Amino acid sequence: MDYTKLFRLDGRLAVVVGAGSGIGEAATRGLAAHGARVVCADRDLAEATRVARSTGKEHRARWIDIINQTSVSEFFRAVIDEFGRLDAVITTPAVNVRKAILDYEDEEFDRVVNLNLKGTFHVLREAGRLMAERGGGSIVALASIRAQVVEPGQGVYAATKAGIVQMVRAMAAELGPRGVRVNAIAPGVVETPLTHPIKDQPEWYAAYAAKNAFNRWAQADEMAGPAVFLCSDASSYITGSVLFVDGGWTAVDGRFAPPL
């Protein structure tokens, strides 16, 4: 084994869904830097195009709406038709409506579940089917620390992220014999457009920073390394796993530091 190439992705075709901003953009840049050719997929085609062009001329931008099953199916078939392969897929889109469960409207519930859980399901199913046909590949879905720990107002969002984790585990079991690996990344608090409203409230922002071992939020770029790792041969024996990238949030009871 050539250990110097463990993280290299030369010659591979990766799709990043949600590449137009935040963690998806960071993952795109990380994969490209390690040699992958990346298809930047997003419902905001202008932002996906910006990322693709700024990353390198060999990368492409394509429109996708993961809520729509037909859109997802047509997108992945077009990728196979154009590039002839599909080696890695990362899917990141999510939305949150912060409300107590008793205050949730049906429309809000449907909006969160349809994008976070059903949309992710569409991507996992289509990418998994194509990879299984070809005998290999790596799929990475974005979960969250909320799949494991929760707070008031996060019930529905947390349910979708826990659901993603269980889908990932089931797919890992189902597709492992066909050479397909399926894993999840569970970030803690990351500065992205989704969390921007919290940053605007200093007390809330500081409370989240104090909850992890580093006493700070993550930057989106800090998710690129885990994404590259799970798409590369460095993780060749890892499937059905949840990689927590949370600054120790789920490990540390950090609300009070007792005298030692």
C-alpha positions as CSV (number, residue, x, y, z in Angstrom):
1,M,0.0,0.0,0.0
2,D,1.2,3.5,-0.9
3,Y,0.3,5.4,2.3
4,T,1.1,8.7,0.7
5,K,-2.0,8.3,-1.5
6,L,-4.5,7.2,1.1
7,F,-6.5,10.5,0.9
8,R,-6.0,11.1,-2.9
9,L,-9.1,11.0,-5.1
10,D,-7.4,11.4,-8.5
11,G,-9.5,10.1,-11.3
12,R,-12.7,9.8,-9.3
13,L,-16.0,11.5,-9.9
14,A,-17.7,13.0,-6.8
15,V,-21.1,14.6,-6.5
16,V,-21.8,17.2,-3.7
17,V,-25.4,18.0,-3.2
18,G,-25.8,21.4,-1.6
19,A,-22.5,22.5,-3.0
20,G,-23.5,26.2,-3.3
21,S,-22.8,27.2,0.3
22,G,-21.7,26.2,3.8
23,I,-20.6,22.6,4.4
24,G,-21.4,21.6,0.8
25,E,-19.1,24.2,-0.6
26,A,-16.3,23.3,1.8
27,A,-16.7,19.6,1.0
28,T,-16.5,20.5,-2.7
29,R,-13.2,22.4,-2.3
30,G,-11.7,19.6,-0.1
31,L,-12.6,16.9,-2.6
32,A,-11.2,18.9,-5.5
33,A,-8.0,19.7,-3.7
34,H,-7.4,16.0,-3.3
35,G,-7.9,15.3,-7.0
36,A,-11.5,14.5,-7.5
37,R,-13.6,15.9,-10.3
38,V,-16.7,17.3,-8.7
39,V,-20.2,17.9,-9.9
40,C,-21.6,20.8,-7.8
41,A,-25.3,20.2,-7.4
42,D,-27.7,22.6,-5.8
43,R,-31.2,24.1,-6.2
44,D,-29.4,27.4,-6.4
45,L,-27.6,26.9,-9.8
46,A,-26.0,30.3,-9.7
47,E,-24.2,29.5,-6.4
48,A,-23.3,26.0,-7.6
49,T,-21.8,27.6,-10.7
50,R,-19.8,30.0,-8.6
51,V,-18.3,27.3,-6.6
52,A,-17.6,25.1,-9.6
53,R,-15.8,27.9,-11.5
54,S,-13.8,29.0,-8.6
55,T,-12.6,25.5,-7.8
56,G,-11.3,24.7,-11.3
57,K,-12.3,24.4,-14.9
58,E,-12.8,20.6,-14.8
59,H,-15.7,20.8,-12.3
60,R,-19.3,21.2,-13.3
61,A,-22.5,22.7,-11.8
62,R,-25.9,21.1,-12.1
63,W,-29.3,21.9,-10.8
64,I,-31.1,19.5,-8.5
65,D,-34.2,19.5,-6.3
66,I,-33.8,16.6,-3.8
67,I,-37.4,16.9,-2.7
68,N,-38.5,15.8,-6.2
69,Q,-37.7,12.2,-6.9
70,T,-37.8,12.6,-10.6
71,S,-35.3,15.4,-10.4
72,V,-32.9,13.3,-8.4
73,S,-33.2,10.3,-10.7
74,E,-32.7,12.4,-13.8
75,F,-29.7,14.1,-12.3
76,F,-27.8,11.0,-11.4
77,R,-28.6,9.3,-14.7
78,A,-27.2,12.4,-16.5
79,V,-24.0,12.2,-14.4
80,I,-23.5,8.6,-15.4
81,D,-24.2,9.5,-19.1
82,E,-21.8,12.4,-19.1
83,F,-18.9,11.0,-16.9
84,G,-19.4,7.3,-17.1
85,R,-18.8,6.8,-13.3
86,L,-19.9,7.8,-9.8
87,D,-17.4,7.3,-7.0
88,A,-18.5,9.5,-4.2
89,V,-21.7,11.4,-3.2
90,I,-22.1,13.8,-0.3
91,T,-25.5,15.2,0.5
92,T,-25.9,18.2,2.8
93,P,-29.2,20.2,2.4
94,A,-31.3,20.7,5.5
95,V,-33.8,23.2,7.0
96,N,-34.9,23.9,10.5
97,V,-38.0,25.4,12.1
98,R,-37.2,26.1,15.7
99,K,-40.4,25.6,17.6
100,A,-41.8,23.6,20.4
101,I,-43.6,20.5,19.2
102,L,-46.9,21.7,20.6
103,D,-46.6,24.9,18.4
104,Y,-45.6,23.1,15.2
105,E,-47.9,23.5,12.2
106,D,-48.4,20.5,9.8
107,E,-46.9,22.6,7.0
108,E,-43.8,23.3,9.0
109,F,-43.4,19.6,9.9
110,D,-43.8,18.6,6.3
111,R,-41.2,21.2,5.1
112,V,-38.5,20.0,7.5
113,V,-39.2,16.3,7.0
114,N,-39.5,16.5,3.2
115,L,-36.2,18.2,2.7
116,N,-34.1,16.7,5.5
117,L,-35.3,13.2,5.6
118,K,-37.2,12.4,2.4
119,G,-34.8,14.5,0.3
120,T,-31.8,12.7,1.7
121,F,-33.6,9.4,1.2
122,H,-34.0,10.2,-2.5
123,V,-30.2,10.9,-2.9
124,L,-29.2,7.8,-0.9
125,R,-31.5,5.6,-2.9
126,E,-30.5,6.8,-6.3
127,A,-26.8,7.0,-5.6
128,G,-26.8,3.7,-3.8
129,R,-28.6,2.0,-6.7
130,L,-26.1,3.2,-9.3
131,M,-23.1,2.5,-7.1
132,A,-24.4,-1.0,-6.4
133,E,-24.7,-1.7,-10.1
134,R,-21.1,-0.7,-10.6
135,G,-19.8,-2.5,-7.6
136,G,-18.4,0.3,-5.4
137,G,-18.5,3.8,-4.1
138,S,-18.9,6.0,-1.0
139,I,-22.0,7.9,0.1
140,V,-21.8,10.4,2.9
141,A,-24.9,12.0,4.4
142,L,-24.9,15.0,6.8
143,A,-26.5,14.2,10.1
144,S,-26.0,16.3,13.2
145,I,-25.3,16.1,17.0
146,R,-29.1,16.5,17.2
147,A,-29.3,12.9,16.1
148,Q,-28.1,12.1,19.6
149,V,-28.7,15.1,21.9
150,V,-31.5,17.6,21.6
151,E,-32.9,20.8,23.1
152,P,-36.3,22.6,23.2
153,G,-37.4,23.7,19.8
154,Q,-35.3,21.1,17.9
155,G,-37.6,18.0,18.1
156,V,-38.6,17.7,14.4
157,Y,-35.1,18.6,13.1
158,A,-33.5,16.1,15.5
159,A,-36.0,13.4,14.4
160,T,-34.9,13.9,10.8
161,K,-31.2,13.7,11.6
162,A,-31.7,10.6,13.7
163,G,-33.6,9.1,10.8
164,I,-30.7,9.9,8.5
165,V,-28.4,8.0,10.8
166,Q,-30.6,4.9,10.8
167,M,-31.0,5.0,7.0
168,V,-27.2,5.2,6.7
169,R,-26.8,2.2,8.9
170,A,-29.4,0.2,7.1
171,M,-27.9,1.0,3.7
172,A,-24.4,0.2,4.9
173,A,-25.7,-3.3,5.8
174,E,-27.6,-3.7,2.5
175,L,-25.0,-2.4,0.1
176,G,-21.8,-3.5,1.9
177,P,-21.7,-6.9,0.0
178,R,-21.8,-4.9,-3.2
179,G,-18.8,-2.7,-2.3
180,V,-20.7,0.5,-1.4
181,R,-19.8,2.3,1.8
182,V,-22.4,4.5,3.5
183,N,-21.5,6.8,6.4
184,A,-22.7,10.0,8.1
185,I,-21.0,13.1,9.4
186,A,-22.6,14.7,12.5
187,P,-21.4,18.3,12.9
188,G,-21.8,20.3,16.0
189,V,-22.4,24.0,15.7
190,V,-21.0,25.3,12.4
191,E,-21.1,28.8,11.0
192,T,-23.2,28.4,7.9
193,P,-26.3,30.2,6.5
194,L,-28.5,27.8,8.4
195,T,-27.1,29.0,11.7
196,H,-26.7,32.7,10.9
197,P,-29.8,33.7,13.0
198,I,-28.1,32.3,16.1
199,K,-24.9,34.3,15.4
200,D,-26.9,37.5,15.5
201,Q,-27.8,36.8,19.1
202,P,-24.6,37.1,21.1
203,E,-25.8,35.3,24.3
204,W,-27.1,32.3,22.3
205,Y,-24.0,32.2,20.2
206,A,-21.7,32.3,23.2
207,A,-23.7,29.6,25.0
208,Y,-23.2,27.2,22.1
209,A,-19.5,28.0,22.0
210,A,-19.2,27.2,25.7
211,K,-20.8,23.8,25.3
212,N,-17.9,22.1,23.4
213,A,-14.3,21.5,24.5
214,F,-12.8,24.2,22.2
215,N,-15.2,26.9,23.4
216,R,-15.8,28.0,19.8
217,W,-18.0,27.3,16.8
218,A,-16.6,25.3,13.9
219,Q,-16.0,26.9,10.5
220,A,-17.5,25.2,7.5
221,D,-14.0,24.5,6.2
222,E,-13.4,22.2,9.1
223,M,-15.9,19.8,7.7
224,A,-13.9,19.3,4.5
225,G,-11.3,17.0,6.1
226,P,-13.9,14.5,7.4
227,A,-15.7,14.6,4.0
228,V,-12.4,13.8,2.1
229,F,-11.6,11.1,4.6
230,L,-14.9,9.2,4.2
231,C,-14.7,9.4,0.4
232,S,-11.1,8.2,0.2
233,D,-9.3,4.9,0.6
234,A,-8.3,6.0,4.0
235,S,-11.7,4.9,5.2
236,S,-11.9,1.8,3.1
237,Y,-13.0,-0.4,6.1
238,I,-15.5,2.1,7.5
239,T,-19.2,1.9,6.8
240,G,-22.4,2.4,8.8
241,S,-20.5,4.9,11.0
242,V,-21.4,8.3,12.3
243,L,-18.3,10.6,12.5
244,F,-19.0,13.3,15.1
245,V,-17.2,16.5,14.2
246,D,-18.5,18.5,17.1
247,G,-15.5,19.8,19.1
248,G,-16.3,17.3,21.8
249,W,-19.9,18.5,22.3
250,T,-21.3,15.0,22.7
251,A,-18.4,13.9,24.9
252,V,-18.1,16.7,27.3
253,D,-20.5,17.8,30.0
254,G,-19.2,21.3,29.7
255,R,-21.8,23.5,31.4
256,F,-19.8,23.6,34.6
257,A,-16.1,23.0,35.3
258,P,-15.8,21.8,38.9
259,P,-12.7,22.7,41.0
260,L,-10.0,19.9,40.6
